[in-house]
């Protein structure tokens, strides 16, 4: 494991003004918190955070990011709390650590609906501070480097997630080196035979051709020297996954693959980049259609470089990238270059992208998505595609994904123009709307006021923005009929279940199912996007329960306590199965169970010896856990009885009822209900909230009725 002084030396190499005391404190605190924990390899767990921090020093990141890497698993996996981290290291670092913690549990390869919601959380974390994602990506990189110690099915799951999510995200952030390594590490898990085959072919090729990279590098250096240019030349073979992907896309074998070598020329000025391009093209024949100038048209993540492919020695194709030293730094670090340090100060790089602007570009399209499917479509289109640059008749540049059409171009300018599009001219010639646009083309959109979006446009468009706008327009046209049909389907489903359909019920179900309002939910039912039965299942889950499950009694409800120990649920927070809990020992009274987020837990921060690590037993708990509901209902005959019936229908028992306030038009009351777990409570609240005569219902959190001194004496 890297020692703290060695880690500090790595940071000091690029930031002599680093806060060494802060890094030492974080190192010692992280090692203490992870004491006794082991990785699957058998190494101390703390080796992982230290390696993540070390990898981040290669990107010359600031002290806060390095410290976050050292602490990134403490809140999630140890007894450390947010408050403790904030007190020791400040709010900035605590927020970063907490941000990484929130991302740890995201299941990005789960069902599409859950995946979309988790992606929203991912981009929300990015919007708060992009350094959270930098730590998470580096965390994933180290985990992939050591993935061989995991079980095979876990390796496959992590590799798929890396290939589908983290590698493309690293690419969109401009960290191409990380994207390539993540892809190749995942490739070695998902298709080891293919990867090994490519590596064997490389070995054979090297035996046949000798050191190709050294020879071509020397050739390029000689041409640059003749042109009087000062530059560094670097060459490398492309990674196995990059080669395999190209073989799959072009459906050709390794022997027919040409450009498997890549070379970079790093110059001192932008003018030298173009002079170097001239020297390369004078010496070798340029391959048509393989030239891209990202200096005059940079990518959205700040990437600038000239790309060209030429026929080199023996007719072998090689790709050459030409850029300045500043451009190279951004190409290596991407958006992370914004935080890079040099000689103790933040490195001023005029090409580094402001993270706020980059995030605005990334999230603009996602915010327009109306549902989970559209959101996921937007994410994948944004992350997986390259770009083409087209021009308006006035010369303005419009950036679009590769394969975009005039429809996408029109919607990129303005939604209203997209809706009114009838045809387009590309470079002065009239073309069909399904024409694929190419770099540098001038596009003129022809509109008509009477035009409206057509259903066929969804298949023509490739951008998430265009597809979402078209779907919204088409949905608006058909919405009225869908709402009427959805209402009839819902009414029939409610009647079949012995329930009465109301606007309050549909609004409640809409909130639970992620729809804007009840009308939006009815429209989704009418459009066959949601079944009426699904609404019944959400509002009345007890109707879909068919098989009895044995109950877990109080004596087996808690894991982590001696079976002979007595315990109480704290009345201040009334913790339920399904919620994270902690035990506090009390002299002569066993253990009191609190919810982990209970406000009273701050009273015991300095008494950690009283904390007991416990959790609820998995399974179906008995409905004996009392919880208090704070409810406001209409003061009308029969309302209270109907509410009690609703609670009983959820298989929950009312153990007490107290009126807080009585008014001519409403009652405010507290109802003690015995439930199984947090999901059971949620079902009870939803059933009550769907009734028209319930103005408000929420979980009541009361102060403890027990004297404070009772829990102030250690057991």
N, C-alpha and C positions, 0 to 999 in steps of 0.2 A: 504493500500500500504506500502511496506517496505521502511522505511526511509533510507536516505543515510548513516547515522552513523551505522545503523544495517547492511546494505550491506557491508560497510567497515569492520565491525567486522567479518563478514563471511569470507571475503578475508584474513584479518589479521590472522585468526585462522590457516591458513596453509602457509601464506606468510607474516611474520611480516615486511618484507622490502617493502611491497606494496607502490606504489605511491598514497597516500591518496588524495593529491591535484588533481591529474589527475582524479581519480574516482569522487570526488566531482564536479569538473568542468564538467565532462561528464553528471553526474546526473542532475545538474542545467540546462545545455544546452538542454538536452533531454526534461526535464520537460517544459522549456520555449517554445521549438519548438512545442511540442504537446499540448500546452495550448489550452483549449476549445474543443479538440477532445475527443470523447467518444467511448467506445467499444459498441457492441450490447447489452451487459449486463447493460449498463448505467454507468459503472465505467469510471473514467478518462482513456484515452487511454494509458497514460504513465505507468499505472500499468503493462501492458503487457511487455514492454522492461525490466522493473525492475525485474519481475518474471523470465524472460529468463536469465538475469544476475545472479539472485539468484540460478537458477538451474545449471548454469555453475560453480558456486563456489563449488557445490557438487563434481565436477570433478577436483577441485583444479587447475583451469586453470590460465594462466598468465593474467597480467593487461590488455594487449592489447585486449584479447578476451572478458574480462568482459566489457571494455569500448565499444567495438564493439556491444555487446548485448544491451547496454543502448542506442546506437545511430543507431541501425540497420534499423530503419524505417524513420529516419529523412530526408535523401536525397529523398526517394520515396514519402513520405506523407506530408512533410512540406516545408517551404520556404528555408530550409538549402540547401547549395550547396556543391559539392565536394571540391571546393576551400576553402570554409569557414571551413569545417571539417579539411582539411589538415592544414590550417593555425593555427587552435586552438589546434589540437591534434596530428599533424604530419602525414607524408605520409603513414606510416605503417597502422595506424588505418583508415585513409581515404580510402586506397585501400581495407581493409577488409570490411568496411561499404559499399563501392561501389560494392564489390563482392556479398554481401548478397542482395543488391538492385537489381542487375541484375538477381538474381535467383527468385525474388518475382513474376515476370510476366510469368514464365515458365508454360506452360500448359502441364503437363506431362501425362495427360490422354486424350489428343486430338488425332487427326488422327495419324496414324503410322508414316507418313512422317514427320509431324511437331513434333511428339513426339521424333523421332530419332534425329532431329536437336536440339531440346531442351536438349536432353540427352548429345549431344556433348558439348553444352554450360555448362551443369552441370559438366561434367568431366574436361572441360577447367578451370572452376572456382576452382575445386578441385586441379588441377595441379599447379595453381598459389599460393594457400595457403589453406591447408586443414582446417584451422580454420574457413574459410568461411562456410564449410559444417557443422562443429560442431555447429556454431551459428544457421544455418538454421534448423538443426535437432532439436535443443532445442526449437527454435521458433515454429516448428511444434508440438512438444510435448506439450507445453503450450496451443497452439491453440486447440489441440485435447482434452485436459483436460477441456477446457471451451467451447466445440463445441455445447453444448445444447442451447446456445443463438442464434445460426444461424438458418436460414430457413431450413426446412427439405431437400429440393433438394440440397442446398449447403452442408449440413452435409453429405449427401450420396456421393457427388462429392469429398469432402475432405477425407472422409473415404476410398473410393476406391483408391485415389492417395496415401494415407498413407500406405494402405495395399500392394499396388503393387510396390511402389517406395521407400518411406522413411524408412519403417520398414526393408525391405531386405538390404537397404544400411547401416543402422545402424548395422545390423548383420554382414555384410561384413567388417565393420570397427572394429568389435570386441566388440561393445557396446551392448551386448546381453540383458542386463536389459532394455535398451531403446527400442530395437526391440520388446521384449515381451510386454512392456507396450503400445507401439504404436499399435501393433497388437490387443491387447485386447480392447483398446479404440475404434479402428475402428470396431472391432467385435461387440461392444455394440451398434454401430450405424447401421451396415449392417444386423445384425441378433440378435436383442435384445432378442427374445423369446428363441433361442438356448442357449444364454449366461445365461439367468435367470434360465433356466431349469438345467443347469450344476451347478449353484450356489445352487439351491434347493437340488440337489442330494448330494452336499458337506455337507450341513447342516444336512441332514438325516443321512449321513454316520458318521458324527461326533457324533450324538446322539447315534448311534448304537455301534460305536467302541471307543468312548471317544477321548482323546487327543493323536492321533496316533503319531504326530510329536514329542511331548515331550517324549513319551515312547521309540521310536526308537532312538532319540538323546541320551537319557540316556544309552541305550544298547550299542551304538557305543562308547560313552565316556568311559564306563566301560571296553570294549575290548581294547581300546587304552591305558588306564591306566594300564591294566594288562601287555601290551607289553612294558611299560615304555616309551611311546611316549607322547610328549607335543604337543597338537593340539587343535584348536577350531573346534567345530562341529555346523553346522547350518542346519536347516531343513525347508522346506516349501512345501505347496501344489502347484502343477503346475497351471499356469493361465488357465482360462476357454477356451481361444482360442486354447492354446496348446493341451488341452484335446480334444476339439471338432475336431481339425485337425487330431489327432490320431484316433479318432473314425471314421472319414470319410475315412481316408486312409486304415484302417484295416476292415472297414465295420462291426463294432461291436458296441454293446450298452455300456452304462456307466458301467453297472454291470459286464461286462466281461473285462473291462479295468483294467489292473493290476498296472502298475507303474505310479501312479498319484502323488506320493510323491518324492521329490528330496532332497538329503542331500549333504553337502559340508564339507570336512575335510581339514582344512588349517593348514599345518605343518610349521616347521622352516627350513627344508632343503629338498633337492631333494631326498636324501637317505631315509628320513623319509616317503616320499610319498609312496615308494615301500614297506617299512615296514608296513605302515598303510594298504596298499592293502592286504598284507599277513594276517594281523590281521583280516580284514573284511572277507576275503575268508575262513579263518580257522573257523570263527564263523558261517557264513552263506553260503549257496550253491550259487555259481555263475551261472547265466543264460547263457547258451552257445550262442555265437555269439553276445553278448552284451558288449564286452570289447574293448576299444579303448585307445591306449597310445599316447596322443598328447604331451607328454613330450619328448619322443624320436623322434617323427615326428610332430613338431609344425605346426599349420595352418599358412597360409600366413599373417594373420593379427596379428601374435605374440601369439595367444592363445596356452597355454600349460596347460594340465591337464590330469589326468587318469580318464577314465569313466568306470564304471562297474555297472551292474545291478545284484542284489542278491535277493533271496527269504527270506524275513524277517519274522516278527511275523505273525502267522496264514497263512503262505504261500503267504502273500502280497509281490509283487515285489516292490523294491525301487531302485532308481538310486542313485549312490554315485559318487561324483566327488572329486578327491584328488589332491591338488596342494599346492605350497608354498605361503607365503605371497606376494612375488614379482609377482608370476604367477597370484595370485588372483587379484592384482591391475590391471594387464594388462587385465585379464578376465573381470573386471568390467568396465574399461575405454577404452579398445581396443587401437586403434591408438592414441586416445587422451592422453594416458599416457605419450606420448613424451613431452607434455607441462606441466605435473603435477608439482606442487611445494610442497615442504615440508620444514618447518622451514626457509622459505625465500629464498631457492635456488631451482633450477631445480632438481627434484628428479632423481637420477641416478638409472635407472632400466634396468638391462642388458637384460631383455626380451622385453622391449618396442621396437616396430618396428619403424625404421626411416621412416617418412611419404614419403620421396622421393622414397625410395625403394618400399614401398607399392603401391604408385601411379603408379610407373613404371610397377609393376605386374598387376595392374588393367587395365591400358590403353594399354598395349602391344597388347592384343587381339583385342581391339576395333579399333586400328589404321589400322589393316589389313582388316577390313570390306570394301567391295567395294561399297555397296549401303545401303539404309535405312533399308531394310529388314534384311540384314546380320548384320548390326550394332545392331539393336534391338535384334536379336537372340543372339548375343554375350553378350549384356548387361544382358539379362534375364538368360542365362546359367551361367554367371559369378556370378550373385548376388543371384540366387535361389538354387544353388546346394551345397551339402556338398562335401567332398573330399575323395578320396582313394589314397593310396600311393603304387606304384609299383616300381620294381627294374629292371634295365638293367642287362644284364649278367655280367657287370663289377661292379655291386653293387651300381650304382648311383640311386638316388631316383627321380622318376617322379611323380608329383602331378597331379591328374586328377579329374574331377567331378565324383560323384557317378553315376554308370551306364555306364562308359566309356568302349570302346572296344579297341582291338589291333590297329584298324585304328587310333583312337585318340592318342594312345600311340606313334605310328609311327610319326604322324605329330607333336606331342609335342617334339620329338627329333629333327626333321628337316623336312622341307617341301619336300625336294628331296627324303628323305627316305619314307615319306608317299606316294608320287607319285609312287614309285617303289615297294610298298608292294604287295606280292602275298599270304602270309600266316604268321602264327605266332606259336611259341611254348610258352605255359604257364606252368611254373614249369616242363619244359622238355617234355611236351606232346603237340602234334600238335592239334590246335583247330581252329574252323571256325573264320572268321574275325568278326562275329557278337557276339562273346562270351563277356559277361559282366565281367569285371575285378573286383577282390576283393582285399582288403587290404593285403599287404605283398607278393603278387605274383611276381614271376620273369618272365619277358616277353622278348622273343627274336623275333625280327622282321626278316622275311625272304624276301629278295628283288630279283628282276630280272630287268635288264636294259631295256628289251623290254616291261615291264609293264607300264601302264598308268592308271590314275584314271577312275573308272567306275561310271556311274550315280547312281547305286544302293548304292554306298558308302555314299551318302548324308543321306539316311535313317538309315544307320548303325551307322554313327558317331554321337556323342552328343556334342562335343566341338565346339564352334564358330570358333576356329582356323582351325580345320579340315574341317568343312563344307565350310568355306570361300575359303580355298585353293583348295578344290575339285571343287567348282563352278567356280573359276577362271580358272582352268585348262580345264574344260569342255567348258567354254565359249570361251576360246582361240582357241580351236579346231574348234568350229562352227562359229567363229567370221567373217571370210571372207564371208561366205554365208549369214550371217545375215546382214552384211553391204550392200551387193549388193541388197538384198531384201528390206532393209530399205530405200535405196536410191530411188528405184522405187516407193515404197509406198509414200515417201515424195514428189517425183516429181509429182505424180498424185494428191496428196492433194493440193500442191501449184498451179497446173494448174487449179484445180477446183475452187480455191479461186481467180483466176486471177492474181497470183503472179508467180515470177520466182525463182526456187530453185538455190541457190548458196552455196559455201563453207562458205562464210561469214555469210550467214543467219543461216546455221546449227550450226556454231561455236557460234554465238550470242545466239541462243536458248539453246544450250548446257550449256553455262554459267548460264543462267537464271534458267535452270531446274536441275542444280547440277550435270551435267555430265562432264567428263574430257575434252572432245573436241567434235567436230562435228561428227567424225567417231564413237565415243563411243555412241553418241545419235542415229545415224543411225543403229548401231548394236542393240541397245535397241528396236528401232522400228521394225526391222526385227525379233527380238526374241519375239515380242508381249508384251514386258514389258512397252512400251510407245506407244500411238496411234499417227499417223501422224497428226490427227486433233488437238491433244493437242499442238503440235508444232505451228500450225497455230494460235491457241487461244493465245499462249504466245507472238508470234511476232505481230499478228494483232488482238488485243482484240476487236477492233471496229466491226469486222465481226461477233462476237458472241453476240453482243448487239441487242436485239430484241424489248424490251419494253421501250418506252420513260418514263423518270422519271422527275417530275417537278423540275426545278432548284431553288436553294436557292440564292436569290439576295444579293447584297452587304449589304443592310440595315438589313438583318437577319443573316449575315454570322458569326458574333461574339457573343458568349455568355459571359456575364459578364460586358458588357458596357451598359450605358444608351442609349436607342434608339435614343436620340437626340444628342449623342456624335459623334463628327467627328473623324475618324481614318484614318491612312495611313499605308500601308505596307512598312516596312523599305527597302530602295533600296539596303542596304548593304547585306542583307541576303534573301530578297524576299520570306518571309514565305508563305507556301501554306497550304490549308486545308489538314488535315492528319498529320501535323507536330505539335509538342508541341510548344506553343507560350507564350509570356508574353508581357504585355503592359507597355509602359513608358509614363507617362503624360508629356505634354509640354505646357508651358504658351501660351495661345492664339491659339494653334494649335491642341487641342484635344489630341489624344493618338497615339503613333507610335507603330506598332505591329512588334516585333522581334521574330525570331526563338530562342528557348531556348538555342541553342548552338552557337548563333551568337557571334563572337569574341568581338563585341562592348559592350556586356553585362557587361564586366569587368569594363567599365567606370562608371557603375551605382551601383557597389557593395555597396558603402557607402551612396547610396541615396534610400534606400529600401522604403521610404515613397512614392516614385514615381512609384513603381511597382504595376501593376494591374493584379490580377489573372483572366485570361480569357482563353477561348478555342474556337475552331471552332465549329459551329453548326453541328450536325450529319446530313448526307443526301447528296444529289447530288447538288454540287455547280455549279453555272454558270461559263462558261469558259471565265472568265474575269480577271484572275490573271496572270499578266505578269511575266515571268521568262526568264532569258537570257541563251541561249545555246552558248557555245564556241565550234566551229566546224572547223575541217580541212578536206577539200575535194579535190579531183583531179581537176586539171585545164583542163577539157575536155568539149567539146560542150555538152550541154544538162544536165550536172550533177546537176548544181544549180537548174534548173527547176524541175528535178526529185526529189530532196530533198524537195523542196517546196511542190510538189505533195504528197510526203510521209507524210509530216506534216499535210497537209490538209486532207488526208485520215484518220488521227487520230482525226478528228474533232477539231483541234487546229488552231487558227488564228495567222498568222505572222503579228505583228504590226510594226516591224522595222528590218532593216538589215544593218550591218556596217562591212566593210572589215577592218581587222587588218593588213593583209599582203597579197601581191600578188606576187607569184613566177611563173616561167615558168611551173612548174609541179604541184603546189598546190595553193589553196586559204585558208587563215585563216580568219574567220569571226565570228561576234557575231550576233545572231538572237534572237530577242525578240518574244516570243511565248506566247499566252494567253491560259492558261489551267485551268481545273477544280480544280485539287488537285494533291498531290504528286504521286498518282498512275497513273493519266493521264500523268504527266510529264515523269514518268518511261516508259510508253508505247510509247511516242513520241521518247524518246532517244533510246529505243530498236529498233523501226522501222527504225530510221536513221542509227543506228550502224550496222544493218543487211545488208546495202547496200555496195557493194564491193568498191565503190568510196569514201566512208567516212573513212578517216584514223583515225579520233578521234572525239568523241562528248562527252561533259560533261557539267554539270551545272556550270554556271559562277557565282562566288561570287565576286561582285565589292565592292569597298569602297563607302561609302555614298557620294553622290554629294552635300549633304546639309552641310553647314558650321557646324563645331563641336560646336560652341557657341550656335546654335539653340536649342540643347538638353542639354545644361549645366545649364539652368535656370529652377528651379522647377515650376510646374504649380501652 
